[in-house]
Amino acid sequence: MSRFEYLRLADAVAAEIANGALKPGDRLPPQRSFAYERKIAASTASRVYTELLRRGLVVGEVGRGTFISGEARRGDTVALTEPRGARIDFEINYPRLPTQAALIAKSLEGLDRPEALEVALRQGTSTGTQTARNITANFMSRNGWAPNPEQIVFTANGRQCIAAALSAVVPPGGRCGVEALTYPFIKGIAARLGVTLVPLAMDGDGVRPDAVQKAHREAHLSALYIQPTIQNPLGMTMSAARRADIVRTVEKLALPVIEDSVYGFLADEAPLSALAPDSCILLDSLSKKVAPGLALGFIVAPLRLRESIMASVRSGGWTAAGYAFAAGQRLMGDGTATELVRLKRADAQRRQQMASERLAGFEIQANPQAYHLWLTLPQHWRSQTFVAAAARRDIALTPSTTFAVSPGHAPNAVRLALAQPPIEQLDAGLRTLAGMLKTKEEDFDSTE
């Protein structure tokens, strides 16, 4: 049999999906049954299923099987969609307070004056000004930790921070260890940079040190990308003991750590960088603390890596605009950003409490300080069909497959982002989801 036989068979299944013979939600037979039916080797069947997963034509759910997804995608670069205009958005997670526009406007008063604009509209640089670095270092400090202003490099947003750090420490063709369920956009960033992501086993405390050692031993890693504080999507925060273990592991292996701290403002923990300043590259931004339309990214780089990261920012075209510097400096310098952080921490706790009450009795993994939670679905629902059913109720959700690094290894779950809806809509949406969870998938259409 030709070595490319699996591609021919994958194309045949894809054609059955395209012509409607296989429909979204249909379950494919187990691989051994598929091999028997098609008179092929079990290893060839495995390659067919892997190819279908790669194309995004099917989704695998742990313990459930392989199902037709109904959505093709380009390789592994899929991530969250653009906002879709759903009435209740549990997909995008940018906190917005009713009072924040007024607070921001007050802080930026006078920035429209010609003399202020003259400065604000100049070309930005990867390091900003000494004043900008000092203000940013003071704003980022927490729980006894403060970065050295000379370590700070700026980008236009948090995603560009990830791209700049990843391209600086992982060569094309290199491998980066990541949490098995992680921030989805790193998948697309890594694919574009030619970086292979290696999923690392997790427990209730986050990435396991033995998983890091095993992955590095089996195939050399160039770096780790992790979220120690309020991890996305699971919400967990590493304990002090786990942080110390991770630091010992990466220092022993000489691995740089890219520490994404975008949700760190919601908790009191000092970053992992406080324990290992020479090993950790800390990433943060203003998009969730202030507003997505006022983005400014921060990288706290070990001094030995600062020049490489600055070069990465410049070559990638990821330098922040001068106006973002001017606005960000105002907001951080006059205390407005700090006040917004205080208000959003209280808002997140209020929303999380509401979610725990409305979803009582169901299996959720949540952090009381987080703006998101992880909902494991009852056995009578599957992740993809639950998301589709919610969409028919005008509710946008994110399925577990979006966060899974390895295709076919997604748990039967969804993430709920709690930040976007006004409180009344949040309440209504949670009540609707609770009602859906009590209804069997096959009976759902008849209840609408």
N, C-alpha and C positions, 0 to 999 in steps of 0.2 A: 504494500500500500504506500502511496506517495507520502512523503514527509509533510506535505501541505494538505493532506486529506482533511485535517481538522478544520482548516479554513473553508474548504468547500462545504463541509457539513454545517459550519457556523453560518455561512451564507444562506444555506437552505433553510435553516431555522429562522434567520432574519427575514427571508422572503415569506415564510408562513406568518410571521408577525405583521409584515407589511400588507399582506392580502387579507388579513383578518381571520385566518385559520386559527391563529393563536392570539388571544385577547389579553389586555392588561389584567393582571390578577390570576391568570391561568398558571397552574403549577406544572413545571416540567417534571418528568419522571426522575427518580434517583439515577445517578450516573451509571450504575451497573445495569439498570433496566434499559436506559438509553443505549448503552453499548450492545446489549443483547438484541434490542429491536433493530438497530442499524447494522448489526453484524460487524462490529468494530471492537478493537481492544479497549479495555477499561481505561488505559492511559490516554488513548485518543479521545475518549468521551470526556475525560477530565480537561484536556486541552480545549475541546469545543466549549465547555461550560466557562472556562477561564476567559476565552475569547469573547463570548457573549457578555460576560461581566464587564470586560474591558470596554466594550462598545456601549455599555449602559443599557442594553436591551433587556437584561434580566437583573434581578436583585436577589441576593442570598440572605436568608435570615437564619441565625443560629438555631438549630433544633427544629426548624420549620421546613426547610427545603429551598428550592430555587423557583422564582416566580417571574412572569413577564412584567416588566416595569411599565411599558407603554411610553417611555421617554428615552430616545437615543441621546448620547452625549459624545463629546469629543474626548476620547481617551479618558484620562484620569483628572481632567482639569475642571470637572463640575464643582460648583460650590453653591452658595445660596443664590437665589434668583434676585433680579431687580425687584423693588417693591411692586406688588401686583395690584394695589388698590383694594385689597380685601377690606371689608368693613371692620373686622377685628384682626389685627396683625400680631400673631404670636411668633412670627418668623424673624423679623428684623429687630435688633435689640439696642436702640439708641434712646436713652432716657431723656425725656423732655418734660420740664415742669411748667405749669401755667405761668409762673412768675419769672422764668429765666430770661425771656426776651427783654423785659423791662430792666432787669439787673445788668444784662450785657449792654443794652443801649446806654445806660447811665455810665458804665465803665468806659465806653468808647466815645463819649461826648468830646467833641473837639478834634477827633481824628480826621474829620472832613475839612479842617482848615488847610489852606494851601501850604503853609509851612510844615504842618504835620504830614500832609500827603507827600510833600517833597521827599521826606525821609522814608515814608512807608512804601512808596512806589519804586524804590531802588531795587536793584537785583539782590536777592538773598544769597547767602553762602551756606556751606554745610556746617559751619561753626558759629554763624551769627556774630554778635558782638559780645564783648566781655560783659556788658550789662545784661544782655539777654541770657547768657550762660549763668551768671550769678543769680538772677531772678528765678530761672528754671531750677537750678540746684536747690535753692531754698524751698521752692514749691514742691519739689519731689521728695524732700526729706520726710521721714516718718519713723517713729518708734526708735529714736536714737541714732538712726542712720541718715547720712546725707552724702550725696555724690560730690566728688571733686568737680568744680565747674569746668576744669580743663579736660575732663573726660567726655563732656557732652557734645554730641553731634546731632544736627537737626535734619529732619526730612519733612515732606509735605503731609504725611499721615502715618498711621500705625502700620498699614500694610507695606508701605515703602520701607519702614524700619525693618520689617521682616525680610524683605527682598535684599536690602543693603547688607544686613548682618549675614544672611545665608550665603550671598555671593562672595562675601569677604572671607568666610572661613571654610566653605565647602566647595571644592573645585568641581567643574563640570564632570559628570560621571561619578562623583563622590556620593557618599551615603550619610544621611542624617537620621539619627534616632528620634522618634516622636512618640507621644502618647497614642495608644491604639485607637482611641477616639479623641479627636483633636479639632482645633479651629479649622474649618474647611478651606479657607483661602490659602493656607500654606500648601495645599495639594497643587493648586494651579500655579502658584509661585515657583514651587520646586520643579514642576514639569517644564516650565519655561526656562529655568536655569539649568536644566539637565541634571538635576539632583534626584537621587532615589531616596524616598522616605522609608525608613525601617520601623514598623510598629513595635512598640515596647509594651510588655504586659504590665497591667496595673492592678492595684488592689484598692481598698478604701482609703489609703493614704497617698495615692498617686502612683507614679512610675516606680517600679521595684528596682533597687540597685542590682539585684542578680540578673534582671532582664537586660540592663545596660551592659553588664559584663559579658553575658552570653552573646548578645548581638555584636559586640565589638570583637569577641573571640571568633565568631563564625564568619564575619565579613567586616573588615575594618570600618569603623565609623569615623567621620571627620568632625562631627559635632552632635549636640543634642538640642532639640527645640522643645521646651516644656513650659507649663503654666502652673507654677507652684501655689499661687493664691487665687481662689475662686476659679477653678479650671472650667474652661468651656469645652464640652457641654455639660460635664457632670457636676460642677459646682464645688468640688472638694478643695480643701486647703491642706497642704502638707503640714504634718506635725513637725515640731522642732527636731525630734529624733530622726525622722525621715530626711529632713533637710541636711542634717549632719552626715547621714549615711550617703546621700547622693553626692555631697561635696567631697567626701573621702574617696568615693568611687571615681568621680571625674578627674580629681587631682591625681589619683594613682594612674589613670589611663591617659592623662594629659589631653582631656577632651574639653574644648570650649563649650559653654552652655549658653544658648540663646534663650533668655528668660523673658517671656511675654507677660507683662504686668498690667495689661490694659484694664483688668478688673480689680487690680490691687487697691485702688482707691476706696473700695467698699469695705476693706478690712484694716486691722491695725498692724498686721505682721510686717516686719521689715523684709525686704526682698532677699532672695537667695544670694544676691550680690553682696549683701552685708557680710556673709560668711566667706565668700570666695571672690573678692574683687578682681583678682587676676585671672579668674576662669570664666566669669559670667559677663555676658553682654546683655544689659537690661534694656527692654523696649517699653515705651509708653507713649501716650498721645493725649490730646485735649478733646478728641471727638466725643467720648462718652462723658467725660467730666464736665464739658462745657456744651458743645453742640456739634453734630456731624458736619455742619456747614462752616465751622470754624476749626479746621484741622491743622494741627502742628504736631509732628512726631518727634520723640526724643530717644536717642540712643545713648546710654551710659556705657562707654567702651573701656575695657582695660587699656591703659596707656600704651601697652605694647601692640595693640590692635587698632588704635585710633586712626593712624594714617591709612591703613588698609580700608577701614570702613569709610573714611572721608572720600577716598578714591572711588569706592563703590558707589557712594551717593552721587558723586559728580558724573561718573561714567553712565550710571543708570538714568540720569536726568531726574533725580528724586529730590532736588534741592527745594526747600520751601520758598514761597513767594515772600517778598518784603512786607506786604500788607499783613500776611499771617503772622510774621514776626512781631510787627507793631501791635496788632490786636492782642496776640497772645501775651506779649510782655505787659500790656496794660492790665489784662484780666488777672494774670498771675501776680503782678506787682502790687495791685491795690486791694487784694483780698477777695475779689469777686469770684475767682475760680475756686478758692478755698471755701467760700460760702456755698457755692453750688455743690461742691463735694459733700458738705455737711447735709444739705437739704436732700441730695440724692441718696445718701446712705439711709436717711430716715424713710424716704419714699420706697426704696428697695425692700426694706424690712416690712413696711406696711403691705406691699404687694405680695411678698412671699408668705406672709401670715394669711392673707386672704386666699391664696392658692392652696395652702395646706388645709384650710377649713373647707373649701369647696371640693377639694379632691380627696377628702378624708375617706379612708377605706380602700384606696387604690395604692399601687406601689410606686412611690415617687422617691427620687433621690434629690435632696434639696439642701441648700445652705441658707440659713435664715438671713444672711446678709446679701445674697445674690439677687441679680435681676433675671435669672433663668432657673429652670428646673428640668430634671430628666424623668420622664413618665414611661415606665414599663407597662406595656399594654396587656390586658387580659388575653388568655389563650384564644378567645373567640374573635380577636382582631389581629390583623397584620399591619405593620407600620405604614406601608405604601397605601393600602386601601383606607386606613384610618385618616391619613392626610387627605386623600381624595374625597372621602365622605365629609370631612370638616370643611373642605373648600366649597362643597355644595351648600353648606350652611354659612358661607361667606366668612370663614375663619381660616387664616393661613398658618400652617404649622411646618416644622422641618423634620423630615424622617431621619432615622438613625443612620441610614446609608450615607447621608451627606457628610457625617463626621467620621465614618470608618475609613481608616487608611488602607486596609486590605479589603478589596471587593469580596463580597460573600461572607464577611465576618461581622455583620452588623447585628446587634441585638434587636429584639422586637420592641422598639421604643421610639419615642419622639421627644424632641426638645421643645419646651415652651419658653419663649422669650416674653417676659412680663413687662418690659419697659415702655412699649409704645402706646397701648390703648389707654384712653382716659379711664379713670377708676370705674365709672359706671359700665363702660364697655368691657373692661377686664372682668368685672363681676358676672356680666351676662355671658361672656365667652366661656368662662370657667364652668358656669352652671350648665351651659350647652354641652361642653365636652364631658362633664360628669354624666349627663343623661345618655350621651352616645356610648360611653364606656359600659353602661349597664345593658345596652342593647346589643344583641349578637349581630355580627357583620352581615350574615345572610338575611337577617330580618330588618336591616336598617332602612332599605329603600321603601319598605311597606309602612314605615312609621313616619315618613316625611309628608 
